[in-house]
Amino acid sequence: MPKMLQIFTLADHINFAIERLQKKLVITNRSLWGIKSFYSKEFAAAEKCLACLNETLKVNLPEEEAANIAFHIANAEEAHGQDYDSARNAKLMGEIVNIVCYSLHKKLDKESLHYNRFITHIRFFVERFFTNQMLTDDILPESIAGKYKTEEAVAEKIRQHLLNRYEKEISEEEKAYLVIHISRLARS
């Protein structure tokens, strides 16, 4: 979507949000947590935008609208001529993080360097997954084969989830990178 059209789409969304507020129509954004977690910079910018809108227009738009604005910001930042969908991406990122948490039986430290590296990797992994641009190199999978059994099992769960839910396979290279990032989380 061209940048100018994205601006109009955001303006239209804000207008509609204000109309809903005036009509007392509440629409819950079920992606609020995902956006706050996985697009934290965009969400912080959106919160400032929301505060400015609320003050300037004398309205009280809820926090959910910051998530919606953050979606627009993320889509504008990430759109490289393809259909980028930050809501879809955040949903899949959340699914992957949940698989890792439950599989490792560990609460992840969201402030740690390893967690932030993991989220960055997952963000780009998800983008490659949805644009069919998976990494394909057989060197890394061979070099880590059998060295991280627990983490390989978790990566396999993710691979199986993606296959079941999206009917798409991931490359062995992508799976190997998942193993490496999961191992860093497991040891942190």
C-alpha positions in Angstrom: 0.0 0.0 0.0 1.5 3.4 -0.9 2.5 5.6 2.1 0.0 8.3 1.3 -2.8 5.8 1.3 -1.6 4.4 4.6 -1.9 7.9 6.1 -5.5 8.2 4.9 -6.2 4.7 6.2 -4.9 5.7 9.7 -6.9 8.9 9.6 -10.0 7.1 8.6 -9.5 4.6 11.4 -9.1 7.3 14.0 -12.2 9.0 12.7 -14.1 5.8 13.0 -12.7 5.2 16.5 -14.0 8.6 17.6 -17.4 7.8 16.1 -17.6 4.5 18.0 -16.6 6.3 21.2 -19.4 8.8 20.8 -21.9 6.0 20.1 -20.5 4.1 23.1 -19.6 1.1 20.9 -16.8 -0.8 22.5 -14.7 -3.1 20.3 -12.1 -5.1 22.3 -8.8 -5.5 20.5 -7.7 -9.0 21.3 -4.3 -8.3 19.9 -3.4 -5.7 22.4 -1.0 -7.9 24.3 0.7 -9.1 21.2 1.2 -5.6 19.8 2.5 -4.3 23.2 4.9 -7.2 23.4 6.1 -7.6 19.8 5.9 -4.1 18.5 6.8 -2.2 21.6 8.4 0.8 19.8 5.4 1.2 17.6 3.1 0.9 20.6 5.0 3.5 22.5 4.7 5.9 19.6 1.0 5.1 19.3 0.5 5.8 23.0 1.9 9.3 22.5 -0.3 9.8 19.5 -3.3 8.6 21.4 -2.5 11.0 24.3 -2.2 13.8 21.8 -5.5 12.9 20.1 -7.3 12.6 23.5 -6.0 16.0 24.6 -6.5 17.8 21.4 -9.9 16.4 20.5 -11.1 16.3 24.1 -12.0 12.6 23.8 -10.9 9.5 25.9 -10.0 6.8 23.4 -9.0 3.6 25.2 -5.6 1.9 25.2 -6.9 -0.6 22.6 -6.8 2.3 20.1 -3.0 2.6 20.7 -2.7 -1.0 19.6 -4.7 -0.2 16.4 -2.5 2.8 15.7 0.6 0.7 16.3 -0.7 -1.7 13.7 -0.9 1.1 11.2 2.6 2.3 12.1 4.1 -1.3 11.9 2.4 -1.9 8.6 3.7 1.4 7.2 7.3 0.6 8.4 7.3 -3.0 7.2 5.4 -2.7 3.9 7.9 -3.3 1.2 5.4 -3.5 -1.6 3.8 -6.7 -0.3 0.8 -7.1 1.9 2.2 -6.9 5.4 -0.2 -7.7 8.2 1.1 -6.8 11.6 -1.9 -8.3 13.4 -1.4 -11.7 11.6 2.3 -11.5 12.4 1.8 -10.6 16.0 -0.6 -13.5 16.4 1.9 -16.0 15.0 4.7 -14.5 17.1 2.5 -15.0 20.2 1.8 -18.6 19.2 5.5 -19.3 18.8 6.4 -17.7 22.2 3.7 -19.7 23.9 5.0 -22.9 22.4 8.5 -22.1 23.7 7.3 -21.0 27.2 5.2 -24.2 27.7 7.8 -26.5 26.2 10.6 -25.2 28.3 8.4 -24.9 31.4 9.9 -21.5 31.9 8.6 -18.0 32.3 10.7 -15.9 29.9 12.4 -12.7 31.2 11.0 -10.1 28.8 13.8 -7.7 29.8 16.7 -10.0 29.0 18.9 -9.6 26.0 18.3 -13.2 25.0 14.5 -12.6 25.0 14.8 -9.5 22.9 17.1 -11.2 20.4 14.6 -14.1 20.3 11.7 -11.7 19.6 13.7 -9.9 16.9 14.5 -13.2 15.3 10.9 -14.4 15.5 9.7 -11.1 14.0 11.9 -11.6 10.9 11.2 -15.3 10.8 7.4 -14.7 10.7 7.9 -12.1 7.9 9.9 -14.6 5.9 7.4 -17.3 6.6 4.5 -15.3 5.3 6.4 -14.0 2.3 7.8 -17.4 1.3 11.4 -16.3 1.7 12.7 -18.9 4.1 16.5 -19.1 4.6 18.0 -22.1 2.8 21.5 -23.1 3.7 22.4 -26.6 4.9 25.6 -25.6 6.8 24.0 -24.5 10.1 21.6 -27.5 10.5 24.5 -29.9 10.0 26.7 -28.0 12.5 24.2 -28.1 15.4 22.5 -31.5 14.7 22.1 -33.5 17.9 23.7 -30.8 20.1 20.6 -29.3 21.5 18.0 -32.1 21.9 15.5 -30.2 24.1 15.6 -27.1 21.9 15.4 -29.2 18.7 12.2 -30.8 20.2 10.8 -27.3 20.8 11.7 -26.2 17.3 10.0 -29.3 15.9 6.8 -28.5 17.8 6.9 -25.0 16.2 7.5 -26.6 12.8 4.6 -29.0 13.3 2.3 -26.2 14.5 3.1 -24.2 11.4 2.5 -27.2 9.2 -0.8 -28.0 10.9 -2.2 -24.4 11.2 -0.8 -22.8 8.0 -0.1 -25.9 5.9 3.4 -24.6 5.2 6.8 -26.2 5.9 9.8 -24.3 7.1 13.4 -24.9 5.9 15.9 -26.8 8.0 18.0 -23.6 8.2 15.1 -21.7 9.8 14.5 -24.6 12.2 18.3 -24.5 13.1 18.1 -20.7 13.8 15.0 -21.4 16.0 17.1 -24.0 17.9 19.9 -21.6 18.5 17.6 -18.8 19.8 15.6 -21.2 21.9 18.8 -22.5 23.5 19.8 -19.0 24.5 16.5 -18.5 26.2 16.7 -21.9 27.9 20.1 -21.0 29.4 19.2 -17.5 30.4 
